[in-house]
Amino acid sequence: MLNESQRRSISFLEAKTPFPPLSQAMGKHSSTPGLLAAGGGLSVQRLVEAYSQGIFPWYSQGQPVLWWSTDPRMVLLPDKFKVSASLKKSLKRFSNSPGCEIKMDSAFLTVIENCSGIEREGQGGTWITREMIHAYHQLHLAGFAHSVETWQDGVLVGGLYLVNLGRAVFGESMFTFQTDASKIALSALVAFAKHHQIELIDCQQKTAHLSSLGGETIDRADFLQKISPSLTQTSPPWIFKPIYWQELLTPTFPSSPS
């Protein structure tokens, strides 16, 4: 739960209260850097409003909805995605196997539930509560949340889910039941992003895993500047075509920005 100092430092929102300015988020030297506000619910309208301003929800069972805007921000630039020799081998094997397939949005609810159930190092529970699962499922039904799924012989073995506004993509969580299955799903998202000229995938917070794949941190102001024009563009069709693998598996990858 929030301590008294945190309660005094952040805004508590009603259902229709707008978010406070990002400058009011707690600083990097506080115990909760990036914490901006609490409450306000998880309606589709609220979530769209949040993501369009670089804000995302993250909280545990028993806490109010907590809203964050981290600074710096972890991002993955598709043109800087690192495909190691072992991952490239996995991608080639996967893309050339008849029983292996990338699907999008065929099992969104299963993907987010699997993400919720995965045990993660250093975490005693999950932040993907039943309330969050319901909220993002509604966001999916409204066309703003999508899943990228790794299938093998008719079985879902890994995947991720994300939020999409225009051509801005905000990654949320991944799961895997098989070696490299979540990396394959992320690679598919990167290939999809490169094909559709999506220049940035938001990863919210820095992790060693994302850093190893080419993720980097940028100032929040730079992040907002980069996503701003993408928000008003037309969203791509969320269908993965096998030809997209060429974006990663051609000898010239990683390519320079066009």
PADO-875026 format. One record per residue (C-alpha): residue in three letters; chain; x, y, z. Coordinates in pm, whole numbers, plus 50000, padded with zeros to 5 digits. Example, Ala and Ser with C-alpha at 12.3 -4.5 7.8 and 13.67 -1.06 7.14 Angstrom:
2
    aa   ch      px      py      pz
   ALA    A   51230   49550   50780
   SER    A   51367   49894   50714
***
This chain:
258
    aa   ch      px      py      pz
   MET    A   50000   50000   50000
   LEU    A   50105   50362   49962
   ASN    A   50272   50519   50263
   GLU    A   50164   50855   50399
   SER    A   50442   51046   50220
   GLN    A   50346   50895   49884
   ARG    A   49980   50975   49942
   ARG    A   50068   51341   50003
   SER    A   50289   51354   49694
   ILE    A   50049   51229   49425
   SER    A   49706   51319   49294
   PHE    A   49406   51095   49359
   LEU    A   49174   51086   49060
   GLU    A   48800   51054   49027
   ALA    A   48652   50882   48721
   LYS    A   48658   51198   48508
   THR    A   48950   51382   48666
   PRO    A   49221   51455   48405
   PHE    A   49576   51343   48472
   PRO    A   49805   51600   48635
   PRO    A   50104   51734   48439
   LEU    A   50387   51482   48404
   SER    A   50613   51729   48582
   GLN    A   50433   51625   48902
   ALA    A   50555   51263   48875
   MET    A   50787   51160   49156
   GLY    A   51154   51213   49074
   LYS    A   51423   50956   49001
   HIS    A   51567   50983   49354
   SER    A   51236   50907   49527
   SER    A   51135   50559   49646
   THR    A   50879   50538   49364
   PRO    A   51029   50724   49064
   GLY    A   50772   50802   48798
   LEU    A   50464   50761   49018
   LEU    A   50214   51026   48908
   ALA    A   49864   50956   49036
   ALA    A   49626   50699   49183
   GLY    A   49265   50599   49124
   GLY    A   49039   50701   48840
   GLY    A   48951   50352   48718
   LEU    A   49061   50154   48412
   SER    A   48797   50236   48154
   VAL    A   48888   50221   47786
   GLN    A   48869   50600   47770
   ARG    A   49098   50637   48072
   LEU    A   49356   50392   47932
   VAL    A   49362   50560   47591
   GLU    A   49399   50899   47761
   ALA    A   49686   50763   47971
   TYR    A   49888   50599   47694
   SER    A   49849   50899   47465
   GLN    A   50024   51105   47736
   GLY    A   50299   50854   47811
   ILE    A   50130   50723   48128
   PHE    A   50065   50360   48218
   PRO    A   49905   50171   48510
   TRP    A   50110   49941   48733
   TYR    A   50002   49821   49076
   SER    A   49951   49509   49286
   GLN    A   49642   49339   49425
   GLY    A   49506   49539   49719
   GLN    A   49645   49872   49595
   PRO    A   49451   50148   49419
   VAL    A   49519   50188   49048
   LEU    A   49862   50355   49029
   TRP    A   49965   50561   48727
   TRP    A   50329   50603   48622
   SER    A   50535   50800   48374
   THR    A   50896   50692   48405
   ASP    A   51191   50917   48323
   PRO    A   51405   50800   48156
   ARG    A   51190   50571   47942
   MET    A   51296   50231   47808
   VAL    A   51233   50195   47434
   LEU    A   51317   49948   47161
   LEU    A   51400   50096   46822
   PRO    A   51324   49832   46556
   ASP    A   51626   49937   46351
   LYS    A   51850   49871   46654
   PHE    A   51701   49535   46754
   LYS    A   51982   49287   46825
   VAL    A   51943   48947   46662
   SER    A   52210   48721   46810
   ALA    A   52343   48424   46616
   SER    A   52144   48184   46833
   LEU    A   51822   48387   46799
   LYS    A   51869   48414   46422
   LYS    A   51903   48036   46409
   SER    A   51581   47998   46610
   LEU    A   51397   48244   46383
   LYS    A   51512   48066   46067
   ARG    A   51412   47729   46207
   PHE    A   51074   47864   46320
   SER    A   50998   48049   45995
   ASN    A   51085   47742   45786
   SER    A   50886   47488   45992
   PRO    A   50535   47407   45860
   GLY    A   50391   47362   46209
   CYS    A   50519   47698   46337
   GLU    A   50318   48017   46296
   ILE    A   50289   48371   46427
   LYS    A   49931   48483   46485
   MET    A   49796   48814   46600
   ASP    A   49484   48862   46810
   SER    A   49366   48502   46783
   ALA    A   49396   48439   47160
   PHE    A   49435   48776   47330
   LEU    A   49267   48678   47657
   THR    A   49474   48360   47685
   VAL    A   49794   48556   47621
   ILE    A   49729   48812   47895
   GLU    A   49621   48541   48139
   ASN    A   49941   48350   48065
   CYS    A   50144   48667   48119
   SER    A   49970   48707   48454
   GLY    A   50056   48354   48563
   ILE    A   50428   48355   48479
   GLU    A   50660   48367   48781
   ARG    A   50924   48637   48741
   GLU    A   51252   48672   48924
   GLY    A   51233   48924   49206
   GLN    A   50852   48942   49202
   GLY    A   50642   48776   49468
   GLY    A   50318   48819   49276
   THR    A   50176   48967   48960
   TRP    A   50078   49320   48866
   ILE    A   49841   49181   48602
   THR    A   49543   49148   48835
   ARG    A   49197   49025   48735
   GLU    A   49094   49391   48714
   MET    A   49380   49458   48470
   ILE    A   49297   49150   48262
   HIS    A   48936   49265   48227
   ALA    A   49040   49624   48146
   TYR    A   49287   49526   47874
   HIS    A   49044   49274   47729
   GLN    A   48796   49560   47691
   LEU    A   49074   49768   47536
   HIS    A   49139   49480   47295
   LEU    A   48770   49459   47202
   ALA    A   48779   49834   47134
   GLY    A   49071   49781   46892
   PHE    A   49350   49936   47103
   ALA    A   49524   49628   47246
   HIS    A   49672   49336   47053
   SER    A   49851   49008   47105
   VAL    A   50142   48858   46914
   GLU    A   50138   48480   46950
   THR    A   50391   48202   46890
   TRP    A   50218   47880   46783
   GLN    A   50375   47540   46732
   ASP    A   50178   47242   46601
   GLY    A   49854   47408   46703
   VAL    A   49971   47491   47057
   LEU    A   50026   47843   47192
   VAL    A   50380   47834   47336
   GLY    A   50460   48203   47387
   GLY    A   50349   48555   47317
   LEU    A   50308   48913   47425
   TYR    A   50044   49182   47439
   LEU    A   50062   49553   47368
   VAL    A   49868   49875   47332
   ASN    A   49849   50048   46993
   LEU    A   49738   50405   46927
   GLY    A   49787   50510   46566
   ARG    A   50141   50399   46489
   ALA    A   50256   50421   46850
   VAL    A   50317   50082   47011
   PHE    A   50343   50027   47386
   GLY    A   50469   49683   47487
   GLU    A   50321   49537   47805
   SER    A   50423   49182   47898
   MET    A   50548   48852   47754
   PHE    A   50526   48484   47847
   THR    A   50693   48168   47727
   PHE    A   50634   47798   47775
   GLN    A   50917   47696   47545
   THR    A   51274   47815   47485
   ASP    A   51283   48136   47277
   ALA    A   50903   48143   47225
   SER    A   50864   48492   47373
   LYS    A   51174   48615   47189
   ILE    A   51023   48485   46866
   ALA    A   50702   48676   46939
   LEU    A   50900   48994   47013
   SER    A   51106   48944   46697
   ALA    A   50783   48910   46501
   LEU    A   50659   49238   46650
   VAL    A   50986   49408   46551
   ALA    A   50963   49269   46196
   PHE    A   50601   49386   46180
   ALA    A   50703   49730   46310
   LYS    A   50982   49765   46055
   HIS    A   50747   49670   45771
   HIS    A   50488   49927   45883
   GLN    A   50739   50207   45955
   ILE    A   50677   50199   46331
   GLU    A   50989   50368   46465
   LEU    A   50965   50293   46835
   ILE    A   50826   50030   47073
   ASP    A   50774   50157   47427
   CYS    A   50906   49921   47695
   GLN    A   50834   50150   47993
   GLN    A   51107   50041   48236
   LYS    A   51466   49926   48192
   THR    A   51544   49556   48222
   ALA    A   51862   49361   48149
   HIS    A   51670   49134   47912
   LEU    A   51547   49420   47695
   SER    A   51888   49586   47704
   SER    A   52041   49267   47567
   LEU    A   51802   49287   47272
   GLY    A   51889   49647   47190
   GLY    A   51657   49838   47421
   GLU    A   51779   50176   47541
   THR    A   51665   50456   47769
   ILE    A   51574   50804   47652
   ASP    A   51449   51112   47833
   ARG    A   51074   51122   47885
   ALA    A   51052   51449   47692
   ASP    A   51225   51285   47393
   PHE    A   50993   50985   47420
   LEU    A   50683   51205   47413
   GLN    A   50820   51404   47120
   LYS    A   50882   51083   46926
   ILE    A   50539   50928   46982
   SER    A   50336   51246   46940
   PRO    A   50311   51240   46556
   SER    A   50250   50862   46559
   LEU    A   49935   50893   46769
   THR    A   49735   51056   46490
   GLN    A   49845   50820   46211
   THR    A   49637   50528   46086
   SER    A   49691   50206   46279
   PRO    A   49835   49917   46076
   PRO    A   49632   49600   46012
   TRP    A   49730   49356   46287
   ILE    A   49802   49059   46065
   PHE    A   50143   48893   46050
   LYS    A   50264   48777   45710
   PRO    A   50559   48534   45684
   ILE    A   50729   48769   45438
   TYR    A   50785   49007   45731
   TRP    A   51060   48776   45858
   GLN    A   51277   48912   45578
   GLU    A   51297   49237   45775
   LEU    A   51515   49053   46030
   LEU    A   51675   48769   45839
   THR    A   51827   48951   45543
   PRO    A   52208   48988   45554
   THR    A   52185   49368   45584
   PHE    A   51998   49364   45919
   PRO    A   52010   49582   46118
   SER    A   51943   49839   45849
   SER    A   51992   50210   45883
   PRO    A   51682   50428   45914
   SER    A   51531   50522   45581
***
